Amino acid sequence: MTTTKSLKSTIPSLGRILAHFWPYLRQEKSWLGLAILAVTGDVVLRILEPWPLKFIFDHVLIPDQSSLPVFEAISPLAVLTLCALGIIAITGLRAFSAYWSTVSLATVGSRVMIQVREQVYRHLQRLSLTYHNQARSGDLIVRVSSDASRLQEILITATLPLVISIMTLLGTVGVMFWLDADLTLLSLLTFPLFIFSSQRLSQRIRAASVIQRQQEGEVAATASESLAAIKLIQALSLENAFADNFARQNEQSLSQSVQTQQLSASLERVVDGIIALGMAIVLWYGSWLVLRDALTPGDVIVFLTYLKNSFKPIQNFAKYTGRLAKAAASGERILNILDETPDIQDLPNAKVAPSFQGNITFQDVSFTYNHSHSILNKINLNIKSGQFIAVVGQSGSGKSTLMSLLLRLYDPVSGNILIDGQNIRNYTLNSLRSQMSVVLQESLLFAATIKENIAYGMNNISDEEIIKAAKLANAHDFIEKLPQKYNTFVGERGATLSGGQRQRIAIARAAIRQTPILILDEPTTGLDQKSEKAVTEALQRLAKNRTTFLITHDLSLATQADMILYIEKGEVLEQGSHWELLQQKGLYSQLYKIQCNKNNQSFEPLPIAQ
């Protein structure tokens, strides 16, 4: 749990948050200028607000012998009329100023929040798989959505009103000293009591807010995980178990939220009590001064109004410090993400990759996760452009990791990977990955139309090109039978399509990229025989004239490869064509024989497919 801090010790954190996002605020200088002008007008009009009442009391209702000559020259009715009009004018101008301060601050807050949320999302997209494998997606969603919104409390909604309150407090206290210094000092005796109470309660509010945000992240993470696996949960009748777990976490989050609200309400009520005490002191002592002719009744009215106005900023301070404490917890969660440095990023001198030919070399490549046990150990490969490479072996042998290194989703702990003789680290990530296409075992489709899914991330793609890619992927015929054809909207993760259909859309997406390097990771696993045949035919067309890597457990697909790599425990134990490996009668040959027996096929060396 984050260490509990008082509001005082939170100020450096708030300063760090404001400093980080100041460039966004600076871009809104026109709206901020309007806000400052409106706020200044609001403060000045607050100071002028009680003076018409003073004139009415001192020069109309209870005329004073020391009245100003200007009031003696006009009738009491005229003074009353002018003061009434003054009240209307001041109130109207204050309303106008308050409207524009609210509108301008809301505009700035919304614009800044949008940019912050986009920055956080983009940064999350750049963070390495190591980070995402350890983080919970639901918690990250809360940070992007809810925590980013709460930053408005720091940047705009709480900080700037807090500045307004301080300006109002300084202005009214200054005029109060001008009216009567002794009475002002007496009223300020309640300020230390407020400071002590606010510090003590704000410390507890902050601690409760941090725990609450963590628990909200846990609730979101549980919901995200269960919804992503809804098919498995229903198949295993785990609905009640997950619902009970969610309810328990939701109850904990609710309990913590109630505690936070109770603490915030307690702080505001304490301030109400302090205000009542101050008003009572001023009313008693001010009235006594009036009885001694040391003050006029109008002075007391002005003083009481100013005192009330000076405590209103204190009330706001109590309210906004509680909100700032909550927002600071969210702000720190946002900065924690932004402080994360991607493990994989462009080197300072990285350049845009040229068009690849597709010659790939692995030189003594080794890799471990978190410096634990070895996943890959001194891999050496030399692959020529246009070759079809099958990567086979037991689960967990390092096959997918090998391809992840080629994509620079991870970097090897030692050794180098070259494309066309150049280290892939010399190129920018975007230019490197844009020349590789990937088809996974469970291809992800987005909640968009078929056409949008095929052309995702590509600019200026014509309908003809999309249809051509779909035909290559054996997808055109079934797409044409859909209600809206290529404009048919598919559900999240492509849930409205079958596995074979999703896979063929993924193949079309890979085809339209027209990259020189293709990676196929178990593309036919889990498909029925008909779908598998359609996908296999599409993959054969897609792999033509491309350097292709096929990760598979189905050795019938591997027979089509120019070269087969048999990987076990992170090492390439056998390497060669299907025919060559069968002649060696090694591990690959044994595995192939087992699959043939399992499928009731004869074990015969097959010629390499042309």
N, C-alpha and C positions, 0 to 999 in steps of 0.2 A: 504494500500500500504506500502511496505517496506520503512523504513526511508532512505532518500537519504544520501549517505555517499561519502566523497571524497576518492580518491585513497589511501591517507595516512591512513585514518581510515579503509580502506578495508584490509590492510596488516594483522592485527590480524585474520581476517576471512580467508584469504588465508593461513596463517600459520596453522589455525585450520584444514582446508581442507587437507593440505599437511601432517599434523601430523596424521590425521585419516587414510590416505591411504599410509603412509610411509611403513608399512609392505609389501604391494604389490610391492612397488618400490625396497625394499631391496631384494626381491626374484629374481630380475632381475640384480643382481650385476655384472654378467659377461658382459651383454650388456651395463650396465651403465659404467663399467670400460673401455670398448672399446670406448664408446661415449666420455668419459672424455679425453682419449688419443688422439682421433681424433680431438676433440675440441681444446686441447692444441696445437697440431700440426698446426691447422688452424690459431690460434692466432699468434704463432711464425712466421709462413710464411707470415702472413699479415704485421708483423713488418719488415721482410726482403724484402718485395716486392719492395719498391721504391729505394733500394740501387743500383741496377744495373744502373738505370737511372742517379743517382747522379754521379757514376763513369764515365758514358759516357759523361755527360755534363762537369764535372770538369777535366777529364783527356784525353778526345778525342776531343770533339767539342770546348771547351773553356779551353785549358790547363792552369792550375794554377801553379804559381811559387812554391807554397808550396806542390806540388804533392808528394805523398809518394814514397820512393825510389823503391819500388817494381814495380810501374807503369813506372818509368823512365827506368827500365831495360828491358822492353818489348815494342814492337812496338804498336802504337795506334790501328792498325788493330787487333792485338792479344787481346788487352783490349776490343775492340768492340765485337770481337767474343766471348770472355769469358762472357761478360755481357749479350750478346744475349742468350747464352746457359744457363746462370743463370736465366734469365727471364723465359725460357721454363721449366727449372727444378723446379723453385719455383711455377710456375703456375700449373704444372703437379702434384706436391706433394700436393698443396692446393686442387686441384680437388679430389685427392685420399682421403685426410682427410675429405673434405666436404661430399663426397659420403658415407663414413662409419659413419660419425656423423649423417647424415640424416637417413641412414638405421637402425642404432642402436637405435636412438631415436624413429623412427616410430615403430620399433618392440616392444620396451618397452611400448610405448603409447598404442598400440593395445592390448598387453597382459594385461596391467593394466586395460584398459577400459572393457575388457571382464570380468575380475574378479569383478570389481566394479558393473557392470550391473547385474551380477549373485547375488552378495551380496544384492543389492537393491531389486531384484525380490524375493529372498528367504525371505527377511525381510518383504516385503509386504504380502507374503503368510502366515507369522506368525502373522501379526497384526489382532486384533480382529474384529469381525463383526461390533462392534460399530464404529470403525474407518472407515471401508469400507462403512458403511451405510451413513456416512457424507461426504466422499470424492467422487469426480467425477472420474469415471474410465478412461475417456479420458485424463484427466490431469495426472493421475498416469502413463498412457502409455507414455506420453511425457517425464515424468521424467525418466522412465526406459530406453527409447530409446534415445531421443535427448539430454536430460540434461546429461545423463551418458556419451554420446559421447563428449559433450563439456568439460567434466572434463579433457580431454586430453590437453585442452588449459592451464589448471592450472598445471597439473602434468608434462607434457612433452613439448607440442608444443609451449607454450609461456614461461614457467618458465625457462627451460634450455637454450633456445636461448637468453633469457634475461640475464642469467648468462654469456653466451658467449660474449654478447655485452659489458657487464660491464668489463670483462677481457680484451677485445680488447681495450676498452676506456682507462683503466688504463695503459696498456702497451704502447699505442701510445702517451698518454699524458706524460708518463715518459720520453720517448725518445725525445719528443718535448722540454721538460724542459732542457734536456741535450744539445740540439742544441742551443736554445736561450730562456732563462727564460722570458725575457721581452715580446718577441713576443707571447709566450705561454699564459702569463697572459692577454695580450691584447685580444687574441682570446677567452679566457674563460669568457670575460665580457658578452657574449651572453647567457651563461648557466642559470643565474637567470631568464632571460626572458623566456627561455624554461620551467623551473620548474613552473613558475607562470601560463603559458598558459596550460601546461599539467594537472596541478591540477584542474584548473577551468573547462576545457572541460571533463576530465575524470569523474568528479563528475556528470556532466550531462549525460555522456554516461552510467554510471552505473545505474542512475535512469531510463533512457529510456529502458535499457536492462531488468531491473526487470519487468517493465510494459509489455514489449514485450513478455517475457516468460510467464507471467500470461495470456496474451491474446491468445498466441499460445495454452496454456492449455485449454482455453475456446473453441477455435475452435475444438481441438481434442475431447473434451468432448461432444460437440454438435454433431459432426460426429458420434462418438461412440454410443451415445444414439439413434440417428435417425436410424442408420443402424441396431441396435439391435431390434428396433420396426418397421422395414420396412413393415411388413405385416399389422400392425394396421394403419400405416401412409397411405398406399395405399388404404386400405379399407375405410378410412374416408376422402380420397382426401386431405390429409394435405401436399402433396409434396411441393406445392408452399410456404406454410407458413414456413415450415422447411428450404426450400431453401433460402427464403428471410432472415430468421434469421441467417443462416450460412453465407450468402453473407455479411450481416452487420458486423458480427464478423470478417470475413475474411478481410473485408475492413479496420476495425480498426487495426487488426494485421499488415496488409501491411503498413498502414500509420505510425504505430509505428516503424516498421522495417526500413522504409525509413528515419525516423527521426534519428534513431540510426546510420545508415550508413552515413548520412549527418554530424553528430557530429564527427564520426570517421574520415571521410575525411577532415573535418575542422581541426582536430588536426594534421593530417599528413601534410596538406598544411601550417599550421603555422610553423611547424618544417622546412619545405622546405625554407620558408622565412628567418628563423633564420640562417640556414646553408649558404644561399646566403650572408647574412650580414657578417657573420664570415669570409667567404672566401674573400670577398671584402676587409675587414680590413687587413687580413694577406697578401694578394697580394700587396696591396698598401705599407704597412709598410715594408714587406720583400724586395720588389724591391728597396725601398729607402735605406735599409741596404746594398744591393748589390752594389748600386751606390757609397756608402761610403766605399766599400771594407770590410764591417763588416761581410758579409756572402758571400758565393760563390753561383753562380746560381744553382748548384746541391743541396746545402742546402735548397734553396727556393723550388725546386722541391720536395725534400723529405718532407719538412715542409707542403707544400700544400697537398701532398698525405696523410700524417699523419692526417692533419686536416680534410680532407675529410673522412678518415677512422674513425676518432674519432666522426664525426657527424653521420656516418652511424649507429653506435650503438644507437645514440640518436634517429635517425629515427626509428630504430627497437623498441626502448623503447616506442616511441609514438604509434607505431603500436601494440606492444604486450600489452601495458597497456590498450589500448582500448579493445583488445581481452580478457585480464585478467578480466576487469570489467564485460564483458558479461559472461565469464566463472564463475566468482565468484557468479553471480546471480544463475546460474545453479547449482553450487556446493552447495550453501546454500539450494536450493530446495531438493537436494539429501540428505544432512545432516539432513534436517527437517524430512524426512522420517525415516532415520536411528536413529534419536533421539527419535522417537516414541517408547514408551515401550508397548509391547502387554499387554492388560488387562488380557488375559488368557495365562499363561505360566507355565512351570514346576516349582514346588516348589523346594527349594535347596536340600531337602532330598527325592525327588520323586524317586520311584523305578519302574522297569518294571513290569507291571501287569502280574500275572499268568493267566493261562487259566480260563476264567470265567465259572461258572456253570449257571449264569443268574438269581440269586435271587437279586431283586432290591428293595430298601427301600428309600422312601422320608420322611425325618424327619423335620416337621415344615418349609418347604421350601417356602421362599418368594422372589419375584423379582420385580424390577422396572427398567425401561429404564431411564437413566440419572437422577435418583432420582426424577422422576416426579410421576405420578399417579401409583398406584399399578397394576401390571400385574398378579402376582400370590400371593396368601395370605395363608400362613401356610398350605401348601399341605402335607398331610400325607398319604403314600401309602405303602403297603407291597405286593410285587408281587413275586410269586414263579417261580422257573426255569421252562421254557417250557410253561408258560401260554400265552394265546392269549388275549391281552387287547385292546379293542376298546375305543378310546377317542373321544367323541362327544360333540357337543354344538354349540352355535351360533358363527359366525365369530367374531374374536377379543376377544374371551373368554380366550385365553392363552394356547390353545392346542399345537400349534407348539412350543411355548416358553418352555413348559414343556419338550419336546423332545430335544430342543436346550440345556437345562441345563444338560440333561443326557449325551449329546455328549460333554459337556464342551465348547460349543461355547460361552456361557456366564457362569458366576458363580452366584449363588444365593446371594442376599444381606444378607440373614440369613438362617439358617438351613443347613442340610447336605443331600447328596445323597450317598447311600451306594450300592455297588455291592458285593454280597457274604460277607456282614458284614464289608467291608472296605470302607472308604471314598474315592471317586473317585479322590479327590485332591492328594491323596498319590501316585498316579500313574503318569507316564509320559504321555503326551498327545498322542504321537504316539502309545504307547502300549494300551492305553484305546480305542482310536478310531479305531484301527485296528481290534478290536473285536466286532465292530458294523457295520452293513450294512444299507444303507439308500436308499429308493426308493421314489423319490419326485413326486409331481403332474406333473411337467414339467421336466422330467429327461434330463440332459445335456449330449449330446454326443459330442465327440471331432472330429476334422477334421483328421480322421485316418480310418483305415480299421475296418470292423466289428470285426474281431478277436482281433485287438489291443484295441478296445473299451471295449470288454468283459473282457480282461485280464489286463486292465490298472492298473498299480501300483503293479502288482503281478509278482514275479520272478519265472522262471523255470516252467511255466505252459505249459503243453503239449496240442497238438491239440485235443486229446481225452477228456481231461478235459474241454476244451472250448466247444466242441460239446455236452458233457453231460450237462453242465450248460445251453446251448441254448435249449436243449430238455426239460429240467425242466421248462424253461421259455416259452414254446410254441413258440420258435423263430426259431427252426431249419428248419422247413418246408419252411417258407418264405425266409430264408437266402439262402437255396439251390436253390431257383428260381432266385436269383439275378445274374447279369452278371458274376461276379467274385466270387460268393458265399461268403465264409468267408473273402476273400481278397478284397471284394468290398469296395471302398473308399466312406465314407459318408461325406457330406458337413459339414461346420461349424454348430455346434449345432444340427447336425443330420437332416438338412433341407431336405435332399433327401429321408427321410423315413417318413411314416405316424406317427401320434401320437401313435397309438397302437403298431406299430413296434418299435418305440423308447422306449416305456415303457417296452416292452418285452426284448429288449437288456439291459435295465437298470436292469431288474430282473435277467437276466443271469449274469450281472456284480456283483450283490449282491450275487447270488448263488455261484459263484466261490470262493468268499472270505470265505465261510463256517464259518461264525461268529456265536457265541451263542446268540447274541442279534440283532434283526431286527426292523427297524423303517420304517413304511410305511405312508407317508404323502399324503393323497388324491390321491392314485395311479391310480384310475379309472376315475377321473373327466375329462370330455370333450371327452371321448371315445364313439364311436358308440357301438351299442348293441353287435355286433359280436366281436369287439376288446375287449370290457369290459369283455365278457365271457371268452375269451382266457387269458386275464390278470388275472382275478379273479382265474381261475383254476391254473395258474402258481403261484400266490401268496399263495394259499392254500398249494401247494406242498413245496414252499419255507419256509413257516412258521412252517412246521412240525418239532417238537423237538427243536424249538427255542423260546426264550422269545421274543414275538412279540408285538409291539405297532402299532395299526392301527388308524390313524387320519382320520376321514371321516365324511361327511355330509350325506352319503348314509346309512341309518339305515338297509337296507337289508344286507349289509356287516357286520354290527355290530352284527346281530343275531348269527353269527358264533362264537362270542368271548366267552371266559371263563368268562371274567369280562368286564363290560362296565362302563366307567367313564363319567359322565355327568358334564361338567365344564361350569360354567357361572360366569363372572366377576372375574375370577382368583381363584375360589373356586370349590372344588369337592362337588357338591350339592347332587348327587346321585351316588351310587356305587353298583354294583351287576350284576348278569347274566341278559340276555334279559328277561327271564321268570320272575325273581324276580322283575325287574323294571316295567314290565307290571302290575304285581299284586299290586304294590304300587300306581299305577295310578297317578304318579307325572309328572314332566316335561318331562322326557324321554317318558313316555307313551303317553302324549299329542302330542309330536313331531312325534312319530311313527304313531299315528292315522292320523295326518295331511298328512304325506307322503303316507300312504295307500290310503287315499281319493284322493289325487292328482294323484296317479298312478292307480286309479280305482281298488284297491285291497280291499279285505275284511279284516276288523280289527279283527284278531284272534291271541291269544297268540300262538306263534310257539315254538315247542320244540327245545332245543339246538342241533345243528347239531353235529353228532358224527364223 
